[in-house]
Amino acid sequence: MSEPVTPPADRAAEIAANLAEVRARIAAACARADRDPAEVRLLAVTKTFPAEDAAVLADLGVLDLAENREQEAGPKAAAVAGLRPESAVRWHMVGRLQRNKARSVIRWAAEVQSVDSTRLAEALARAVSSARESGERTGPLDVLLQASVDGDPARGGCPLDDLGGLADVVIRSSDLRLRGIMAVAPLGMEPSAAFARLASAAQRLREHYPAARELSCGMSNDLEIAIDYGSTCVRVGTALLGGRGLASP
C-alpha cells in the first residue's frame, strides 16, 4: 500500500482557515435563527478540485463530500479512498444526472441529491438492486428530490406541485431511501423568496413522509439565508476551496 500523500502545508492551512470561517458563518446564522448548529450538515463540494484537496477536508473532519459530474466523481472517489483508506468519507451526487449514468454513480455515491424524475428514480432503483445482488453494494441509496422552485425545465428539477408523485415512486422501492428535498435558488430570484417556497414544499412532504426531513439548500453566497428558512444541509464549494480548481485526472 502506498504512503498517504501529504498536500503542501500552505494549501492545507488555507483550506483549514476557510473551513473555520465557514463553520463560524454557520454557527452565527444558526444563532440568529435560534437553531442548533448540529442541525445543519456541511456538504463540501469538491468539483474541479483535486483528490488531494478532498483528502485535506477528510483530515479536517469533513466527511460529506459532493460532486456534480459523474465522470469526475468516480475517479476522484477512488483516488481519495487510496489517499485516506481509513476515512469514512460519504460521497454525494448533487448535479444533474442522466439515467444512463445510474449504474456508474451508485458505485461511489452514498446519496443522490438530484433525483428530479420518475424515470431517473426507477433507473437508480434498478441499478442499486443489481449492485446489491452482485455484492457491489450492501444497502439502499439515499435520495433527495431536486425541486424546481421556478418551474423552469431548463434548470432541471421537479416542479413543486409534482414532488408528491415523485416521492411516491421513491418510497415504493426498497432500494431507495427518501431523505428530503434539494434545490438551488434560481438566478434572478431573491434567495429568500426561493427558500421560502422550498421550505413550504419541504413541510408538505414531511407531512406525508416524516422521515424525509432533509432540506438541502444554501451555498457559499446564500447559506445564511437558507439556514433562516430551515436548511439542514448547505452545499459549499467556493468558500472552502476557492473560485477555481483543476479537475482530477
C-alpha positions as a Markdown table, in Angstrom:
| # | Residue | x | y | z |
|---|---|---|---|---|
| 1 | Met | 0.0 | 0.0 | 0.0 |
| 2 | Ser | 1.3 | 3.4 | -0.9 |
| 3 | Glu | 2.0 | 6.0 | 1.7 |
| 4 | Pro | -0.7 | 8.7 | 2.2 |
| 5 | Val | 0.0 | 11.8 | 0.2 |
| 6 | Thr | 0.6 | 15.0 | 2.2 |
| 7 | Pro | -0.6 | 18.1 | 0.4 |
| 8 | Pro | 1.6 | 21.3 | 0.6 |
| 9 | Ala | 1.4 | 22.8 | 4.0 |
| 10 | Asp | 0.2 | 26.2 | 2.7 |
| 11 | Arg | -2.7 | 24.6 | 0.8 |
| 12 | Ala | -3.8 | 22.5 | 3.8 |
| 13 | Ala | -3.6 | 25.7 | 6.0 |
| 14 | Glu | -5.6 | 27.6 | 3.5 |
| 15 | Ile | -8.4 | 25.0 | 3.5 |
| 16 | Ala | -8.3 | 24.8 | 7.3 |
| 17 | Ala | -8.7 | 28.6 | 7.6 |
| 18 | Asn | -11.6 | 28.6 | 5.0 |
| 19 | Leu | -13.3 | 25.7 | 6.9 |
| 20 | Ala | -13.1 | 27.6 | 10.2 |
| 21 | Glu | -14.7 | 30.6 | 8.6 |
| 22 | Val | -17.5 | 28.6 | 7.0 |
| 23 | Arg | -18.2 | 26.9 | 10.3 |
| 24 | Ala | -18.2 | 30.2 | 12.0 |
| 25 | Arg | -20.7 | 31.5 | 9.5 |
| 26 | Ile | -23.0 | 28.5 | 10.0 |
| 27 | Ala | -22.8 | 28.9 | 13.8 |
| 28 | Ala | -23.6 | 32.6 | 13.6 |
| 29 | Ala | -26.5 | 32.0 | 11.2 |
| 30 | Cys | -27.9 | 29.3 | 13.5 |
| 31 | Ala | -27.6 | 31.6 | 16.5 |
| 32 | Arg | -29.6 | 34.3 | 14.7 |
| 33 | Ala | -32.2 | 31.7 | 13.7 |
| 34 | Asp | -32.3 | 30.2 | 17.2 |
| 35 | Arg | -31.2 | 26.9 | 15.8 |
| 36 | Asp | -28.6 | 24.3 | 16.9 |
| 37 | Pro | -25.6 | 24.2 | 14.5 |
| 38 | Ala | -25.7 | 20.5 | 14.8 |
| 39 | Glu | -28.9 | 20.6 | 12.8 |
| 40 | Val | -27.0 | 21.9 | 9.7 |
| 41 | Arg | -24.8 | 19.5 | 7.8 |
| 42 | Leu | -21.8 | 20.9 | 5.8 |
| 43 | Leu | -21.5 | 19.3 | 2.4 |
| 44 | Ala | -18.2 | 20.1 | 0.8 |
| 45 | Val | -18.5 | 20.4 | -3.0 |
| 46 | Thr | -15.1 | 19.4 | -4.4 |
| 47 | Lys | -15.9 | 19.7 | -8.2 |
| 48 | Thr | -12.9 | 20.7 | -10.3 |
| 49 | Phe | -10.6 | 20.4 | -7.4 |
| 50 | Pro | -8.1 | 17.5 | -7.0 |
| 51 | Ala | -8.4 | 14.5 | -4.8 |
| 52 | Glu | -5.7 | 15.9 | -2.5 |
| 53 | Asp | -7.9 | 18.8 | -1.5 |
| 54 | Ala | -10.7 | 16.3 | -0.7 |
| 55 | Ala | -8.3 | 14.3 | 1.4 |
| 56 | Val | -7.4 | 17.5 | 3.3 |
| 57 | Leu | -11.1 | 18.1 | 4.1 |
| 58 | Ala | -11.3 | 14.5 | 5.3 |
| 59 | Asp | -8.3 | 15.1 | 7.6 |
| 60 | Leu | -10.2 | 18.1 | 9.0 |
| 61 | Gly | -13.3 | 16.0 | 9.8 |
| 62 | Val | -15.4 | 16.9 | 6.7 |
| 63 | Leu | -16.5 | 13.5 | 5.6 |
| 64 | Asp | -19.5 | 14.5 | 3.5 |
| 65 | Leu | -18.1 | 15.4 | 0.0 |
| 66 | Ala | -20.1 | 16.2 | -3.1 |
| 67 | Glu | -19.6 | 16.2 | -6.9 |
| 68 | Asn | -21.8 | 17.3 | -9.7 |
| 69 | Arg | -20.3 | 15.3 | -12.7 |
| 70 | Glu | -20.2 | 11.5 | -12.6 |
| 71 | Gln | -17.2 | 11.4 | -15.0 |
| 72 | Glu | -15.1 | 13.3 | -12.4 |
| 73 | Ala | -16.6 | 11.9 | -9.3 |
| 74 | Gly | -15.9 | 8.2 | -9.8 |
| 75 | Pro | -12.1 | 8.5 | -10.3 |
| 76 | Lys | -11.9 | 11.1 | -7.5 |
| 77 | Ala | -13.7 | 8.9 | -5.0 |
| 78 | Ala | -11.4 | 6.1 | -5.8 |
| 79 | Ala | -8.3 | 8.3 | -5.5 |
| 80 | Val | -9.5 | 9.6 | -2.1 |
| 81 | Ala | -10.1 | 6.1 | -0.9 |
| 82 | Gly | -6.5 | 5.4 | -1.8 |
| 83 | Leu | -5.1 | 8.5 | -0.2 |
| 84 | Arg | -7.2 | 8.1 | 3.0 |
| 85 | Pro | -8.2 | 4.5 | 3.3 |
| 86 | Glu | -9.2 | 4.8 | 6.9 |
| 87 | Ser | -11.5 | 7.9 | 6.4 |
| 88 | Ala | -15.2 | 7.2 | 6.3 |
| 89 | Val | -16.0 | 9.6 | 3.5 |
| 90 | Arg | -19.5 | 9.7 | 2.1 |
| 91 | Trp | -19.9 | 10.9 | -1.4 |
| 92 | His | -23.0 | 12.8 | -2.7 |
| 93 | Met | -24.1 | 13.4 | -6.2 |
| 94 | Val | -25.6 | 17.0 | -6.4 |
| 95 | Gly | -25.5 | 17.6 | -10.2 |
| 96 | Arg | -28.0 | 16.7 | -12.9 |
| 97 | Leu | -27.8 | 13.0 | -13.6 |
| 98 | Gln | -28.6 | 11.2 | -16.8 |
| 99 | Arg | -30.3 | 7.8 | -16.5 |
| 100 | Asn | -27.6 | 6.1 | -18.4 |
| 101 | Lys | -25.1 | 7.1 | -15.6 |
| 102 | Ala | -27.2 | 5.4 | -12.8 |
| 103 | Arg | -25.1 | 2.2 | -12.8 |
| 104 | Ser | -21.9 | 4.2 | -12.5 |
| 105 | Val | -23.0 | 6.7 | -9.9 |
| 106 | Ile | -24.3 | 4.1 | -7.4 |
| 107 | Arg | -20.8 | 2.5 | -7.3 |
| 108 | Trp | -19.5 | 5.5 | -5.4 |
| 109 | Ala | -22.4 | 7.6 | -4.1 |
| 110 | Ala | -24.0 | 7.1 | -0.7 |
| 111 | Glu | -26.6 | 9.7 | -1.7 |
| 112 | Val | -28.0 | 11.3 | -4.8 |
| 113 | Gln | -29.5 | 14.8 | -4.2 |
| 114 | Ser | -30.6 | 15.4 | -7.7 |
| 115 | Val | -33.5 | 13.0 | -8.4 |
| 116 | Asp | -35.9 | 15.0 | -10.5 |
| 117 | Ser | -38.0 | 12.5 | -12.5 |
| 118 | Thr | -39.7 | 9.2 | -12.2 |
| 119 | Arg | -37.5 | 7.7 | -14.9 |
| 120 | Leu | -34.4 | 8.6 | -13.1 |
| 121 | Ala | -35.7 | 7.3 | -9.8 |
| 122 | Glu | -36.6 | 4.0 | -11.4 |
| 123 | Ala | -33.2 | 3.8 | -13.2 |
| 124 | Leu | -31.4 | 4.3 | -9.9 |
| 125 | Ala | -33.5 | 1.7 | -8.2 |
| 126 | Arg | -32.7 | -0.9 | -10.8 |
| 127 | Ala | -29.0 | -0.1 | -10.6 |
| 128 | Val | -29.0 | -0.4 | -6.8 |
| 129 | Ser | -30.9 | -3.7 | -7.0 |
| 130 | Ser | -28.5 | -5.1 | -9.5 |
| 131 | Ala | -25.5 | -3.9 | -7.4 |
| 132 | Arg | -26.9 | -5.4 | -4.2 |
| 133 | Glu | -27.5 | -8.8 | -6.0 |
| 134 | Ser | -23.9 | -8.8 | -7.3 |
| 135 | Gly | -22.4 | -7.8 | -3.9 |
| 136 | Glu | -21.2 | -4.4 | -5.2 |
| 137 | Arg | -23.4 | -2.6 | -2.7 |
| 138 | Thr | -24.9 | -3.6 | 0.6 |
| 139 | Gly | -27.6 | -1.1 | 1.3 |
| 140 | Pro | -30.2 | 1.2 | -0.3 |
| 141 | Leu | -29.3 | 4.6 | -1.9 |
| 142 | Asp | -30.3 | 7.7 | 0.0 |
| 143 | Val | -32.0 | 10.2 | -2.3 |
| 144 | Leu | -33.3 | 13.7 | -2.2 |
| 145 | Leu | -35.8 | 15.1 | -4.7 |
| 146 | Gln | -34.4 | 18.0 | -6.6 |
| 147 | Ala | -37.1 | 20.7 | -6.7 |
| 148 | Ser | -37.6 | 23.3 | -9.3 |
| 149 | Val | -38.5 | 26.5 | -7.4 |
| 150 | Asp | -39.4 | 28.5 | -10.5 |
| 151 | Gly | -40.7 | 25.6 | -12.7 |
| 152 | Asp | -38.2 | 26.2 | -15.5 |
| 153 | Pro | -37.4 | 22.8 | -17.1 |
| 154 | Ala | -34.1 | 24.1 | -18.5 |
| 155 | Arg | -32.7 | 24.3 | -15.0 |
| 156 | Gly | -33.7 | 20.7 | -14.0 |
| 157 | Gly | -35.7 | 19.8 | -11.0 |
| 158 | Cys | -39.2 | 18.6 | -10.4 |
| 159 | Pro | -42.0 | 21.2 | -10.2 |
| 160 | Leu | -43.1 | 21.8 | -6.7 |
| 161 | Asp | -46.6 | 20.5 | -7.3 |
| 162 | Asp | -45.2 | 17.2 | -8.6 |
| 163 | Leu | -43.0 | 16.4 | -5.7 |
| 164 | Gly | -45.6 | 14.2 | -4.0 |
| 165 | Gly | -45.9 | 11.9 | -7.0 |
| 166 | Leu | -42.2 | 11.6 | -7.4 |
| 167 | Ala | -41.9 | 10.8 | -3.7 |
| 168 | Asp | -44.4 | 8.0 | -4.1 |
| 169 | Val | -42.2 | 6.4 | -6.7 |
| 170 | Val | -39.2 | 6.5 | -4.5 |
| 171 | Ile | -41.0 | 5.2 | -1.4 |
| 172 | Arg | -42.2 | 2.1 | -3.4 |
| 173 | Ser | -38.7 | 1.0 | -4.0 |
| 174 | Ser | -36.8 | -0.9 | -1.2 |
| 175 | Asp | -33.6 | 0.1 | -3.0 |
| 176 | Leu | -34.1 | 3.8 | -2.4 |
| 177 | Arg | -34.5 | 5.7 | 0.8 |
| 178 | Leu | -36.2 | 9.1 | 0.6 |
| 179 | Arg | -34.4 | 11.7 | 2.7 |
| 180 | Gly | -35.9 | 15.0 | 1.7 |
| 181 | Ile | -35.6 | 17.7 | -1.0 |
| 182 | Met | -32.9 | 19.8 | -2.6 |
| 183 | Ala | -32.9 | 23.0 | -4.7 |
| 184 | Val | -30.8 | 25.8 | -5.9 |
| 185 | Ala | -32.1 | 29.4 | -5.7 |
| 186 | Pro | -32.7 | 30.4 | -9.4 |
| 187 | Leu | -30.7 | 33.2 | -10.9 |
| 188 | Gly | -32.9 | 36.3 | -11.0 |
| 189 | Met | -35.0 | 35.3 | -7.9 |
| 190 | Glu | -34.2 | 36.6 | -4.4 |
| 191 | Pro | -32.9 | 33.7 | -2.4 |
| 192 | Ser | -35.3 | 34.4 | 0.4 |
| 193 | Ala | -38.3 | 34.1 | -1.9 |
| 194 | Ala | -36.8 | 30.8 | -3.3 |
| 195 | Phe | -36.1 | 29.3 | 0.0 |
| 196 | Ala | -39.5 | 30.3 | 1.4 |
| 197 | Arg | -41.2 | 28.3 | -1.4 |
| 198 | Leu | -38.8 | 25.4 | -0.9 |
| 199 | Ala | -39.4 | 25.4 | 2.9 |
| 200 | Ser | -43.2 | 25.2 | 2.3 |
| 201 | Ala | -42.7 | 22.3 | -0.1 |
| 202 | Ala | -40.5 | 20.5 | 2.4 |
| 203 | Gln | -43.0 | 20.9 | 5.1 |
| 204 | Arg | -45.8 | 19.4 | 2.9 |
| 205 | Leu | -43.5 | 16.5 | 2.0 |
| 206 | Arg | -42.8 | 15.8 | 5.7 |
| 207 | Glu | -46.5 | 15.7 | 6.5 |
| 208 | His | -46.8 | 12.6 | 4.2 |
| 209 | Tyr | -43.3 | 11.2 | 4.7 |
| 210 | Pro | -42.0 | 12.1 | 8.2 |
| 211 | Ala | -38.6 | 10.6 | 7.6 |
| 212 | Ala | -37.9 | 13.0 | 4.6 |
| 213 | Arg | -36.5 | 15.7 | 6.9 |
| 214 | Glu | -33.5 | 16.8 | 4.9 |
| 215 | Leu | -33.8 | 20.3 | 3.3 |
| 216 | Ser | -30.6 | 20.8 | 1.2 |
| 217 | Cys | -30.3 | 24.5 | 0.1 |
| 218 | Gly | -27.8 | 27.2 | 0.5 |
| 219 | Met | -24.4 | 27.6 | -0.9 |
| 220 | Ser | -21.3 | 29.8 | -0.4 |
| 221 | Asn | -23.1 | 33.0 | -1.2 |
| 222 | Asp | -26.5 | 32.4 | 0.5 |
| 223 | Leu | -26.1 | 29.8 | 3.2 |
| 224 | Glu | -27.2 | 32.2 | 6.0 |
| 225 | Ile | -30.5 | 32.9 | 4.2 |
| 226 | Ala | -31.0 | 29.2 | 3.7 |
| 227 | Ile | -30.4 | 28.5 | 7.4 |
| 228 | Asp | -33.1 | 31.1 | 8.2 |
| 229 | Tyr | -35.6 | 29.1 | 6.2 |
| 230 | Gly | -34.7 | 25.7 | 7.8 |
| 231 | Ser | -31.9 | 24.3 | 5.6 |
| 232 | Thr | -30.4 | 21.1 | 7.2 |
| 233 | Cys | -27.6 | 20.8 | 4.6 |
| 234 | Val | -25.6 | 23.6 | 3.0 |
| 235 | Arg | -23.5 | 22.8 | -0.1 |
| 236 | Val | -20.3 | 24.8 | 0.0 |
| 237 | Gly | -17.5 | 24.8 | -2.6 |
| 238 | Thr | -16.1 | 28.2 | -3.3 |
| 239 | Ala | -15.9 | 29.4 | 0.3 |
| 240 | Leu | -13.9 | 26.2 | 1.2 |
| 241 | Leu | -11.7 | 25.6 | -1.8 |
| 242 | Gly | -11.6 | 28.8 | -3.8 |
| 243 | Gly | -13.1 | 30.0 | -7.0 |
| 244 | Arg | -11.4 | 27.7 | -9.4 |
| 245 | Gly | -9.5 | 24.4 | -9.5 |
| 246 | Leu | -8.0 | 21.8 | -11.7 |
| 247 | Ala | -10.1 | 18.7 | -12.2 |
| 248 | Ser | -8.6 | 15.4 | -11.1 |
| 249 | Pro | -7.2 | 13.3 | -14.0 |
